[in-house]
Each structure stands twice: as C-alpha cells, then as structure tokens.
Amino acid sequence: MFSFSKKTTVKLNLILDIKSSVVRGTLFLIKPAEIPYIVWTNTVEIPYKSGSDSAYLLNEAIKAVKKVAVEAHFYIHSVHLHEEIPKNISVIHMVLSSPWITSQARTINQKFNIDTKISRSHIHDMIQAERAKLISTDGLLVGIEEKIFDVRLNGYSVHKWEGNFAKTLETSFAISMASKRVTKGFVEACKEAGLHGARIDFHSSLLLQHIGLSKSLNIQDPYVLVHAHGELTDIVAANSQSCCVLFGSYPVGVGTIIRSLSSNLKISDLTADSTLTLYETKQLDQLHGASDIKAIVDATSSWTEGLSNILSVIPSNHQPLRAFISAHYHDGLFREIFNLAHPDIKIEMLPHDKVMDLVRFEPLVEKLTTTIFYITAVQILETF
C-alpha cells in the first residue's frame, strides 16, 4: 500500500503511446526525491482494414485513444484504489509514432557584426523562424516539439552558453510536426473520456527514445535507432554526441510482414505470427522448414529495402557503427534481418536490464523499455 505524506506533492501523469496499430496507456506517479512509479498499463489495438484510407485509420486511432483514456479514468476513480493516488491527472503525454508525426533534424546559424551576448531569445527566435518555414502555409500542420542538442559559439560547442558573447551562433535541434486534425482528435477523445483539466503535451516517440537511450548509455559511436511497430518503421540517426542528424520512416512494420507471410504461405495471420517466432528462435531449419524460411525472406525483403534506402542517405561522416532495435514484437526477427542486410553494423537490443532501475512498478503492469525511456525523456525536457 502507498504511504505518501499529505504534505508531499504527488503528481499522476498519463502516457498515451499512439503507434500505427496500437495505443498503450501508462499511469505513473511522480513524487519529489523518488523515482517514478508505474501503477497501471493498458493496450488497445487499432484495427487494420485492407484498402482503408487515412480517414478510417484516424477515426479508429481516436476510438482507441478514447478507450484507453476511459480505462485510465476508471482506474483512477476505482474504489479499489489507494486513497493516496491523485484523482486528477497533471499531464497527459501523447507520444506519437508514424503516421501521426514527422520529425526533422536541423542545424541553423546566425552571424552578428559585433560580439553579442547570447540569450535564450536568440535560440528561441531562430527555432521559431525555422518552424515557420517547415509548417505549411495552409495551416494543416502544427509544430509540437523541439529539442536542442548542441549550441556552438564561434564554432565551439558550449554547454553553458547563455550569457556568453559570440559573433557566430549555431544550433542543432530536432523539430516535430503533426496534423492539427490529428492532435485535435486525440485531445477531444481524452476530454470525452472524462480526463479534464490535465495539461496535454505532444511528443515524438523516436525523439523520446533517443533521449532516453542517450541518458542510459554512454554512446560514443554514430548509431541508428530503428523503431518497428505495426504498419511502419521509424528511424533516427545520431552522431557520437547524441545529436540527431536524420529522421526517416517507411510503411513496413511487423503487421505488414505478418500479412505478407500469411499471403505467401496461405495461412492465417495467427499461424504466420507463430512461424516468425519459430524462425527467430532458430526452430526452423533448411531441411524441414525450407519453404517457410524462403517465404519469411520474401516477406521481410521490403523491410530491409526500406532500411537500406534510409541508411544510404545518412551523411558519410555520420554512418552508423551501432544500431538499436526497438520493437515490442519479434525484435529478434528484426535483429536477424538487419544483421543479414548490414553485417558491418553492430546490432543491439534496447538495454532492458540497464533501465529497469530508473522506475518502480506496481505488480502485473507491463514493463517496457520504451515506456521507461519516455518517462526519463519527458523529465529531462521539463528541466531544460
């Protein structure tokens, strides 16, 4: 049972991890001087429909967001809960993957005639001007998140740059954008579910995973983080200073591969899913499973092709030496096919064991590395 003092401010936050095929909800408590405490998790699928358009997909995603939000609201107000859990959510973090978001890495600079005292307003104005260029004039997109990675004064990276004097200012950052229709739909779904009064922040899943990964590991080599989910795969490339240099996405994910394998072998999606498990656990061999292995190679070829296309446009001075695979299902499969396509890059899974101590868990909740990265990253962003 929780034993929080009434004099201590305890905040309850909700993460809505909105991917191409599922919405995952996570409620976690924030208490001063303690690590975050995950108390509840829930997942609702976004149903796939062959031949459907973007309007159908968005409508189903909004329904899934509302279902998760309703369950979170019910959990908070359940008579079975401990009284110390706040009955209101402080912040709802909506974490978006493709197709709900697009992110870009940017480096911009400004020159001054004389030594100029650098302030936060200089950085803010530069980023806002760049955001205005990226957002279409028709008003359909909205900038939802920026993250500064590096500030260089007179050509040198400076950690404590505010108040220093310089003639040249250069900033490397990432900016994320989303459709106003998408963000409005997700916000209204939360309100309809009864979640009123909470601040709502939108985030990029890739960006939060990158920040969480950089916080957890001392990575000195250029790397890529590959996030494979239901219908898409998102990729971010970073240099050795953990500065994002490229974001990419392509429409092939684990659900796409399962349906392709199902079609190739004329089996159900469930059986195809099981066949992939046998393959990644080395239970298929060329003697007894040759046809299955060939079908899997064919089904995954479009994934490796999309991967290679994105890797080919990464600047030569940032070519990755390491790759981290972020996939909730069949992560072993993606590791295997990545390694076959690019054996020169060291493939790694997200460091599950190294991040488990960053949070506490209520019994029976889902323990996902990506969720821990999200919580770590949003706390870092809020202290900037």
C-alpha positions in Angstrom: 0.0 0.0 0.0 1.2 3.5 -0.8 2.3 5.6 2.1 2.6 9.2 0.8 2.5 12.1 3.2 -0.3 14.6 2.7 2.2 17.4 2.8 4.1 15.9 -0.2 3.1 16.9 -3.7 2.4 13.7 -5.7 1.6 14.1 -9.4 -0.2 11.5 -11.5 0.8 11.6 -15.2 -0.6 9.6 -18.2 1.4 8.5 -21.2 -0.6 7.6 -24.4 1.8 5.9 -26.7 0.0 6.2 -30.1 1.5 3.9 -32.7 0.3 2.8 -36.2 -1.6 -0.2 -34.8 -1.9 0.1 -31.0 -2.4 2.7 -28.3 -0.7 2.0 -25.0 -1.6 3.8 -21.8 0.6 4.2 -18.8 -0.2 5.9 -15.5 2.8 6.8 -13.4 3.3 8.8 -10.1 5.9 11.5 -9.6 7.0 12.3 -6.1 9.9 14.6 -5.2 13.2 12.8 -4.5 11.8 9.4 -5.6 11.9 7.6 -8.9 8.7 7.4 -11.0 6.3 4.7 -10.1 4.3 3.0 -12.9 0.9 1.9 -11.4 -1.2 1.0 -14.4 -0.8 0.0 -18.1 -3.4 -0.9 -20.8 -3.2 -1.6 -24.5 -5.9 -1.2 -27.2 -5.4 -2.2 -30.8 -6.1 -0.1 -33.8 -7.8 -2.5 -36.2 -6.2 -2.9 -39.7 -8.5 -2.8 -42.7 -7.2 -3.6 -46.2 -7.8 -0.8 -48.7 -8.8 1.7 -46.0 -7.9 5.4 -46.3 -6.3 7.8 -43.8 -9.7 9.0 -42.6 -10.6 5.4 -41.5 -7.2 5.0 -39.8 -7.5 8.3 -37.9 -11.1 7.5 -36.8 -10.0 4.1 -35.4 -7.0 5.6 -33.7 -9.2 8.2 -32.0 -11.5 5.5 -30.8 -8.5 3.5 -29.4 -7.2 6.6 -27.6 -10.7 7.2 -26.1 -10.9 3.5 -24.9 -7.5 3.7 -23.2 -8.4 7.1 -21.6 -11.7 5.7 -20.3 -9.9 2.8 -18.7 -7.4 5.2 -17.1 -10.2 7.3 -15.8 -12.0 4.3 -14.4 -8.8 3.0 -12.7 -8.1 6.4 -11.1 -11.6 6.6 -9.6 -12.0 2.9 -8.7 -13.0 2.3 -5.1 -10.3 -0.4 -5.1 -7.5 2.2 -5.4 -5.4 3.6 -2.6 -6.6 7.0 -1.4 -3.1 8.4 -1.8 -3.3 8.3 -5.6 -4.4 11.7 -7.0 -7.8 11.6 -8.6 -6.7 14.0 -11.3 -4.0 13.7 -13.9 -1.5 16.5 -14.0 0.0 15.9 -17.5 -1.1 13.7 -20.4 1.9 12.9 -22.6 0.8 11.9 -26.1 3.7 10.1 -27.7 3.3 9.8 -31.4 4.9 7.5 -33.9 4.3 7.4 -37.7 1.9 8.1 -39.4 0.8 10.7 -36.8 4.0 12.7 -36.7 7.0 13.8 -38.7 10.3 14.9 -37.3 13.3 16.6 -38.9 16.8 17.4 -37.7 18.1 20.9 -38.4 21.3 23.0 -37.9 20.9 26.7 -38.3 23.3 29.6 -37.7 23.3 33.3 -37.2 26.1 35.9 -37.6 26.5 39.1 -35.7 28.5 42.2 -36.6 30.0 42.5 -33.1 30.3 40.3 -30.1 26.8 39.8 -28.9 25.5 38.4 -25.5 23.7 35.2 -26.3 20.3 34.8 -24.6 17.6 32.2 -24.8 15.6 34.5 -27.0 18.2 34.2 -29.7 17.8 30.4 -29.8 14.0 30.7 -29.5 13.7 33.1 -32.4 15.9 31.0 -34.6 13.9 27.9 -33.9 10.6 29.6 -34.4 11.7 31.0 -37.7 12.7 27.5 -38.9 9.5 26.1 -37.6 7.5 28.6 -39.7 9.4 27.5 -42.8 8.6 23.8 -42.2 4.9 24.3 -41.4 2.7 24.6 -44.5 1.0 27.9 -45.1 -2.4 26.2 -45.3 -2.3 25.8 -41.6 -2.8 22.0 -41.6 0.3 21.2 -39.6 1.4 22.3 -36.2 4.8 22.2 -34.5 4.5 20.2 -31.4 8.0 19.7 -30.0 11.6 20.9 -30.3 14.8 19.6 -28.7 18.1 21.4 -28.8 21.1 19.1 -29.0 24.1 21.4 -29.4 24.9 25.1 -29.3 28.1 26.3 -30.8 29.6 29.8 -30.2 32.3 30.9 -32.6 32.5 27.3 -33.9 32.9 25.7 -30.5 30.3 23.6 -28.6 29.3 25.3 -25.4 27.3 23.6 -22.6 26.6 26.8 -20.6 26.1 29.2 -23.5 23.5 31.6 -22.0 25.1 35.0 -21.3 28.3 34.3 -23.2 29.4 36.6 -26.1 29.9 35.5 -29.7 29.9 36.7 -33.3 28.5 33.4 -34.6 25.8 31.2 -33.1 25.0 27.7 -34.4 22.2 25.5 -33.1 21.5 21.8 -33.8 18.0 20.7 -32.9 15.1 18.4 -33.8 11.6 19.6 -34.6 8.4 17.5 -34.8 5.2 18.3 -36.5 1.7 16.8 -36.7 -1.6 17.4 -38.3 -4.0 19.8 -36.5 -6.8 17.3 -37.3 -4.9 14.5 -35.6 -3.9 16.4 -32.5 -7.4 17.9 -32.1 -9.0 14.4 -32.4 -6.8 12.9 -29.8 -7.3 15.8 -27.4 -11.1 15.6 -27.8 -11.0 11.8 -27.2 -9.4 12.4 -23.8 -12.0 15.0 -22.8 -14.8 12.8 -23.9 -13.3 10.1 -21.7 -13.6 12.4 -18.7 -10.0 13.4 -18.4 -10.4 17.1 -17.9 -8.0 19.7 -16.5 -4.8 18.0 -17.4 -2.1 19.7 -19.4 -1.6 17.9 -22.7 1.9 17.6 -24.3 2.7 16.0 -27.6 6.0 14.2 -28.2 7.8 12.3 -30.9 8.3 8.6 -29.9 11.6 8.5 -31.8 12.9 11.6 -30.1 11.9 10.5 -26.6 13.5 7.0 -27.2 16.7 8.7 -28.5 16.9 11.0 -25.4 16.2 8.1 -23.0 18.8 5.9 -24.8 21.4 8.6 -24.6 20.7 9.1 -20.9 21.0 5.4 -20.2 24.2 4.6 -22.2 27.4 6.4 -22.9 27.3 6.0 -26.7 30.5 7.3 -28.4 29.8 6.0 -31.9 27.4 7.1 -34.6 24.3 5.0 -34.4 20.7 4.4 -35.6 17.7 3.7 -33.5 15.2 1.5 -35.5 11.6 1.6 -34.2 9.5 -1.1 -35.9 5.8 -1.1 -35.0 2.5 -2.3 -36.5 2.5 -0.8 -40.0 5.6 1.4 -40.2 9.2 1.6 -39.2 10.7 4.8 -37.9 14.5 5.5 -37.8 16.7 8.2 -36.3 20.4 8.5 -36.9 22.6 10.2 -34.3 26.2 11.1 -34.1 28.6 10.4 -31.3 27.5 13.5 -29.4 24.0 12.0 -29.4 22.8 14.8 -31.8 20.1 13.7 -34.2 21.2 14.1 -37.8 18.4 12.4 -39.7 14.8 11.1 -39.2 13.2 8.7 -41.6 10.1 6.4 -41.9 8.7 3.9 -44.3 5.4 1.9 -44.5 6.5 -1.6 -43.5 6.2 -2.9 -39.9 5.6 -6.1 -38.1 1.9 -6.3 -39.0 2.9 -5.8 -42.7 5.4 -8.6 -42.6 2.9 -11.0 -40.9 0.2 -10.3 -43.5 2.8 -10.8 -46.3 3.9 -14.1 -44.8 0.3 -15.2 -44.4 -0.4 -14.5 -48.0 2.8 -16.2 -49.2 2.1 -19.4 -47.3 -1.7 -19.2 -47.5 -2.0 -19.5 -43.7 -3.8 -17.4 -41.1 -2.2 -14.3 -39.6 -2.0 -16.1 -36.2 -0.1 -19.0 -37.8 2.2 -16.6 -39.6 2.9 -14.9 -36.4 3.8 -18.2 -34.8 6.0 -19.1 -37.8 8.0 -15.9 -37.3 8.5 -16.9 -33.7 9.9 -20.3 -34.7 12.2 -18.6 -37.2 13.7 -16.0 -34.7 14.1 -18.7 -32.0 16.1 -20.9 -34.5 13.5 -23.7 -34.6 13.2 -23.7 -38.4 16.0 -25.3 -40.4 16.7 -25.7 -44.1 15.8 -29.4 -44.1 12.4 -29.2 -42.6 11.4 -25.6 -43.0 13.0 -24.5 -46.3 9.7 -23.3 -47.8 8.9 -21.3 -44.6 12.3 -19.7 -44.5 12.1 -18.7 -48.1 8.6 -17.2 -47.5 10.0 -15.3 -44.5 12.9 -13.9 -46.5 10.4 -12.8 -49.2 8.0 -11.3 -46.7 10.8 -9.3 -45.0 12.5 -8.1 -48.2 10.5 -4.8 -48.4 11.5 -4.1 -44.8 15.3 -4.5 -45.4 14.9 -2.5 -48.7 13.3 0.4 -46.8 16.0 0.2 -44.2 18.8 0.3 -46.7 17.3 3.3 -48.6 17.3 5.4 -45.4 20.8 4.3 -44.3 22.1 5.2 -47.8 21.2 8.9 -47.3 22.9 9.3 -43.9 25.9 11.7 -44.4 29.1 9.8 -44.8 30.6 11.3 -41.6 27.7 10.0 -39.6 27.5 6.5 -41.0 26.3 4.3 -38.1 28.6 1.8 -36.3 25.8 0.6 -34.0 22.1 0.0 -34.3 19.5 -0.4 -31.6 16.3 -2.2 -32.4 13.1 -1.0 -30.7 10.2 -3.5 -31.4 7.7 -4.8 -29.0 7.0 -7.9 -31.0 9.5 -10.0 -32.9 12.5 -7.9 -32.0 14.7 -11.0 -32.6 13.4 -11.2 -36.2 14.3 -7.6 -36.9 17.8 -8.0 -35.4 18.3 -11.1 -37.6 17.3 -9.5 -40.9 19.1 -6.2 -40.1 22.3 -8.2 -39.5 21.9 -10.1 -42.7 21.5 -6.9 -44.7 24.1 -4.8 -42.9 26.7 -7.2 -41.2 29.1 -4.2 -40.7 26.8 -2.6 -38.2 26.7 -3.9 -34.6 23.1 -4.7 -33.8 21.8 -4.3 -30.2 18.5 -4.5 -28.5 17.3 -1.7 -26.2 19.2 -2.1 -22.8 16.3 -3.6 -20.8 18.3 -4.6 -17.8 20.2 -1.3 -17.5 17.0 0.9 -17.4 14.7 -1.2 -15.1 16.1 0.6 -12.0 15.0 4.0 -13.3 11.4 3.4 -12.3 9.4 1.3 -9.9 6.5 -0.9 -11.0 3.2 -1.9 -9.5 2.8 -5.7 -9.7 1.4 -7.1 -13.0 1.9 -3.9 -15.1 3.7 -4.1 -18.5 7.4 -3.5 -18.2 8.5 -1.9 -21.5 11.9 -0.3 -22.0 10.4 2.2 -24.4 8.0 3.4 -21.7 10.9 3.9 -19.3 12.7 5.9 -22.0 9.6 8.1 -22.4 9.4 8.8 -18.7 13.1 9.6 -18.5 13.0 11.8 -21.5 9.9 13.9 -20.5 11.6 14.6 -17.2 14.7 15.8 -19.0 12.7 18.0 -21.3 10.8 19.6 -18.5 14.0 20.6 -16.7 15.5 22.3 -19.8 
